[in-house]
Amino acid sequence: MIGGNTEAMFQQKSGSITNSIGEKTHTWVDVQPLKGWLDLSSGDSNYKHDTKLQESTHIFITDYTPIDRKADNKRLLVNGVVYEVMLIDDPMELHQHLEIYLKFVG
């Protein structure tokens, strides 16, 4: 068992709505709660147009859960922070654990 110290919510894009100023905003639905470990894979903090930007990738390791492993239209919400799902891997198809590769969104 992986266990873990971090709780996350796996979410999937369900559509979009138009907000009060007329722009389209994505809506998300909760798919699966997960518990595991979040770790930084790589990252940097740069200034662009006098604004500091965080660019980082992370990995979330959790016990195996049968979920749709296509990464498109999915995100992980961890402690109120949004991460875009880049890849979901079941190493060697052993169904022991999942490695979810993430990109920090904010």
Secondary structure, 3 states (H helix, E strand, C coil): CCCCCEEEEEEEEEEEEECCCCCEEEEEEEEEEEEEEEEEEEEEEEEECCEEEEEEEEEEEEECCCCCCCCCCEEEEECCEEEEEEEEECHHHCCCEEEEEEEECC
